[in-house]
Amino acid sequence: MTQSVSAPSAIAPVSFTQYERDFAGFSRALGDSFRRYGFAVISDTGMGQEKIDSAIQRAKEFFALPEADKKKYFVEGGKGQRGYTPFGVETAKGAAHFDLKEFWHVGRELPAGHRYSASMPQNLWVSEVEGFKEELTWLFNVLDRMGGKVLQAIAAYLGLDRHTFDDQVRDGNSILRLLHYPAAGFDGPNERAGAHEDINAITLLLGAEEGGLEVLDRDGRWLPINPPAGSLVVNIGDMLSRATNDYLPSTTHRVVNPPPERRNVPRYSTPFFLHYAPDHLIETLPGRVDAEHPDKYPTPITADDFLKQRLAEIKLG
């Protein structure tokens, strides 16, 4: 499957400048987009584009290293949670063919003896790329803070206290993924990223300007998401969808292969998978169950157990 070159984006962006001057309006616009698509686009993030670009450049330098150097950072039996995962490993749930990508994972830096150390392994850092640790730690933290603000807007949209999710995601098992989709012929059945839903609470995606991201709409059509440069694409993950009794949907999405004229262009993107704390019990939130909407998920599950189940399904477990 290849993309259309000039397809317009299906989702209009919401300016982050509203967050401070009109939080209720920001919450409503963002929530309505999530309710309709499971996705939203946030422009004018104010996160510092030059620093973001510099951090992503460190990732590009890593992916340009010889294969043998990259594979030094592959953790056998590590479920892809830290360090390098080579090309041809991750496979979308239920898919027959692996995705056309390689990636690097950065997790939360925890102090020694932290109570989540058993669930959240230590990071690996690339010695061959100057500034790799410093710049990617900065990027993890800035996206973590932005994710907290998005969750405050979601809580308000759901009629909950604005700070409902603050403690639930504090020290959460979040992951910054540095993604490289190499330039290639794409003549086989594999796609850059097969149709899937995300595991976590919400995902914040940088670098979706190079086309290919598509969202499955309610009527079965695939909608292109081509945001303005510098924007964030944000989507609801399975954990939060479950907690809202699917009021906010975790929508199927994919990254299709490029058209012939773009096949020589690699694609880089940087999703931040915002997770709950490992011991957080995912259960249906107040106000999401009534006579017309019975509880689909009456049995709670910890975030860590949910994650382990899903990692096995995508060939990382």
C-alpha positions as a printed Julia matrix, in Angstrom:
317×3 Matrix{Float64}:
   0.0     0.0    0.0
   1.41    3.41  -0.99
   0.3     6.87  -0.03
  -1.16    9.7   -2.07
   1.41   12.46  -2.49
  -0.86   15.48  -2.1
  -3.56   14.11   0.21
  -4.68   16.85   2.63
  -4.68   16.19   6.36
  -8.02   14.96   7.69
  -7.7    16.56  11.14
  -7.52   20.31  11.71
  -4.89   21.4   14.26
  -5.67   22.89  17.67
  -3.31   25.67  18.76
  -1.57   25.09  22.08
  -1.71   28.85  22.68
  -5.27   28.21  23.88
  -4.03   26.14  26.81
  -3.22   29.19  28.95
  -5.71   31.76  27.63
  -8.74   29.48  27.15
  -8.21   26.11  28.81
 -11.89   25.16  28.54
 -11.88   25.89  24.81
  -8.63   23.98  24.32
 -10.01   21.02  26.27
 -13.23   21.02  24.26
 -11.51   21.26  20.85
  -8.95   18.6   21.72
 -11.52   16.29  23.3
 -13.93   16.61  20.38
 -11.14   15.57  18.01
 -10.26   12.57  20.18
 -13.93   11.63  20.46
 -14.36   11.79  16.68
 -11.07   10.34  15.45
  -9.09    9.05  18.43
  -6.46   11.52  17.16
  -5.77   15.24  17.46
  -3.13   17.6   16.05
  -1.61   20.31  18.26
   0.16   23.27  16.64
   2.18   26.11  18.21
   3.54   23.82  20.92
   6.28   26.19  22.09
   8.53   23.25  22.99
  11.6    24.64  21.2
  11.87   23.46  17.6
  15.64   23.99  17.3
  16.32   21.79  20.32
  13.86   19.18  19.05
  15.57   19.16  15.64
  18.97   18.8   17.29
  17.82   15.84  19.4
  16.32   14.1   16.36
  19.6    14.7   14.51
  21.37   12.67  17.22
  18.97    9.81  16.44
  19.72   10.08  12.72
  23.44    9.88  13.49
  22.85    6.69  15.43
  20.86    5.04  12.65
  23.64    5.94  10.18
  26.16    3.86  12.19
  27.32    0.47  10.83
  24.94   -2.37  11.62
  27.48   -4.06  13.89
  27.78   -0.91  16.01
  24.03   -0.55  16.34
  23.53   -4.17  17.32
  25.84   -3.71  20.3
  22.89   -1.92  21.87
  20.34   -4.67  21.26
  19.27   -6.25  24.56
  18.57   -9.97  24.13
  15.4   -10.82  26.04
  14.77   -7.16  26.84
  11.41   -7.02  25.03
  12.61   -4.01  23.09
  12.06   -1.76  26.1
  15.46   -0.07  26.04
  18.17    0.47  23.48
  18.08   -0.74  19.88
  15.57   -2.97  18.11
  16.8    -4.02  14.65
  14.98   -3.84  11.35
  12.47   -6.63  10.78
  11.52   -7.46  14.38
   8.35   -5.63  15.45
   5.18   -6.96  13.83
   1.71   -5.42  14.16
  -0.73   -7.47  16.22
  -2.22  -10.18  14.01
  -0.01   -9.28  11.03
   1.87  -11.86   8.97
   4.71   -9.55   7.92
   7.15   -7.51  10.01
   7.27   -3.71   9.85
   9.89   -1.94   7.73
  11.57   -0.06  10.56
  14.26   -0.02  13.21
  14.09    1.96  16.44
  15.68    3.05  19.71
  13.91    3.34  23.06
  14.64    5.8   25.85
  12.82    5.31  29.15
  12.49    7.28  32.34
  15.68    7.87  34.31
  15.04    6.55  37.82
  17.2     7.09  40.92
  18.91    4.06  42.41
  16.58    1.9   44.49
  13.38    3.36  43.02
  10.32    1.17  43.63
   9.71    0.8   39.88
  13.24   -0.31  39.04
  12.14   -3.93  38.57
   9.59   -2.89  35.93
  11.57   -0.13  34.26
  15.12   -1.09  33.2
  17.99    1.36  33.0
  18.63    3.23  29.77
  21.44    2.49  27.35
  23.37    5.38  25.85
  25.25    5.55  22.55
  28.93    6.34  23.03
  29.5     6.89  19.28
  27.15    9.92  19.07
  28.12   13.06  20.97
  25.31   14.58  23.03
  23.04   11.54  22.59
  22.19   11.11  26.28
  21.82   14.79  27.13
  19.67   15.77  24.17
  17.4    12.75  24.2
  16.9    12.97  27.96
  15.79   16.58  27.37
  13.39   15.47  24.62
  11.92   12.74  26.84
  11.29   15.25  29.62
   9.74   17.97  27.43
   7.33   15.46  25.86
   6.53   14.02  29.29
   5.54   17.48  30.51
   3.47   18.18  27.4
   1.72   14.83  27.81
   0.72   15.78  31.33
  -0.91   18.96  30.03
  -2.79   17.04  27.33
  -4.06   14.64  29.99
  -5.3    17.58  32.06
  -7.33   18.74  29.06
  -8.68   15.21  28.56
  -9.67   14.94  32.23
 -11.6    18.21  32.0
 -13.31   17.04  28.8
 -14.43   13.89  30.62
 -15.95   15.99  33.41
 -13.26   14.98  35.89
 -10.96   17.06  38.05
  -8.27   18.54  35.83
  -5.53   16.78  37.82
  -7.11   13.29  37.81
  -4.3    11.73  35.8
  -1.37   13.56  37.42
  -0.59   10.91  40.04
  -1.54    8.04  37.72
   1.25    8.86  35.27
   3.82   10.27  37.7
   6.95    8.1   37.28
   5.04    6.25  34.55
   6.7     3.64  32.35
   6.77    6.0   29.36
   8.99    5.47  26.34
  10.51    7.81  23.76
  10.88    5.91  20.49
  13.29    7.09  17.8
  12.07    5.56  14.55
  13.84    5.05  11.23
  12.0     3.77   8.17
  14.8     3.23   5.62
  14.58    4.16   1.98
  13.93    0.94   0.03
  12.13   -0.58  -2.94
   9.06   -1.74  -1.01
   8.18   -4.4   -3.57
   7.08   -7.01  -1.02
   3.98   -7.24   1.17
   5.53   -5.47   4.18
   4.52   -1.94   5.2
   6.47    0.66   7.1
   4.06    0.13  10.01
   1.18   -2.29   9.75
  -2.28   -1.39  10.99
  -2.26   -1.29  14.8
  -3.44    0.48  17.93
  -1.07    1.85  20.58
  -0.78    0.11  23.95
  -0.31    3.08  26.27
  -2.44    5.97  27.62
  -1.67    8.6   24.96
   0.98    8.93  22.25
   2.61   12.21  21.26
   4.24   12.05  17.82
   6.87   14.36  16.37
   8.07   14.19  12.8
   4.96   13.08  10.92
   5.52   15.66   8.16
   6.97   13.06   5.76
   3.73   11.46   4.59
   2.46    8.0    5.27
   0.52    8.19   8.55
  -3.11    7.17   8.07
  -6.01    6.69  10.5
  -8.88    4.23   9.99
 -12.14    6.21  10.09
 -15.48    4.87  11.32
 -16.67    4.14   7.79
 -13.62    2.03   6.96
 -11.76    4.71   4.99
  -8.09    5.44   5.65
  -7.6     9.16   6.36
  -4.18   10.81   5.83
  -2.65   12.75   8.72
  -0.2    15.3    7.29
   0.18   17.94  10.03
   1.83   21.35   9.69
   5.58   21.3   10.3
   6.44   21.43  13.99
   3.07   20.09  15.15
   2.35   17.24  17.51
   0.06   14.39  16.5
  -1.58   12.94  19.63
  -3.67    9.78  19.85
  -5.52    7.8   22.47
  -3.95    4.45  23.38
  -5.62    1.24  24.48
  -5.05    1.85  28.19
  -6.9     5.19  28.25
  -9.55    3.95  25.84
 -10.23    1.08  28.23
 -10.42    3.47  31.19
 -13.02    5.59  29.35
 -15.07    2.5   28.42
 -14.07    3.31  24.81
 -15.7     6.74  24.95
 -12.37    8.03  23.65
 -11.35    5.44  21.06
  -7.94    3.92  20.47
  -8.03    4.14  16.68
  -6.29    1.81  14.24
  -3.53    3.56  12.29
  -0.64    2.67  10.01
   2.31    4.1    8.08
   2.01    3.2    4.41
   4.89    2.92   1.99
   5.84    5.98  -0.06
   4.98    6.52  -3.73
   7.76    5.8   -6.27
   9.05    9.37  -6.3
   9.64    9.28  -2.5
  11.1     5.79  -2.2
  14.63    7.15  -1.95
  13.67    9.27   1.1
  13.97    7.69   4.57
  11.29    8.55   7.12
  12.07    9.5   10.71
   9.52   10.02  13.45
   9.6    10.27  17.22
   6.6     8.97  19.15
   6.44    9.38  22.91
   4.35    6.6   24.44
   3.0     8.02  27.69
   2.26    5.21  30.15
   0.71    4.93  33.56
   2.87    3.95  36.52
   3.42    0.15  36.43
   1.24   -0.56  39.48
  -1.61    1.72  38.42
  -4.87   -0.2   38.27
  -6.65    0.5   34.99
 -10.35    0.58  35.76
 -13.33    2.36  34.27
 -13.42    6.06  35.12
 -16.41    7.71  36.84
 -19.2     8.8   34.53
 -18.37    6.36  31.73
 -20.97    3.67  32.54
 -24.76    3.93  32.32
 -27.74    1.87  31.16
 -26.92    2.52  27.5
 -23.18    2.01  27.98
 -22.51   -1.0   30.25
 -18.98   -1.5   31.48
 -17.0    -3.37  28.8
 -14.06   -3.87  31.17
 -15.4    -4.79  34.62
 -12.17   -6.52  35.68
  -9.34   -4.06  36.44
  -5.78   -4.81  35.35
  -2.48   -3.21  36.3
  -0.7    -1.19  33.65
   2.32   -3.5   33.87
   0.28   -6.66  33.28
  -1.54   -5.04  30.37
   1.78   -3.98  28.83
   3.27   -7.47  29.1
   0.25   -9.01  27.37
   0.47   -6.59  24.48
   4.24   -6.8   24.02
   3.89  -10.54  23.45
   1.27   -9.87  20.78
   3.59   -7.62  18.74
   6.56  -10.02  18.87
   8.49   -7.96  21.44
   7.55  -10.19  24.38
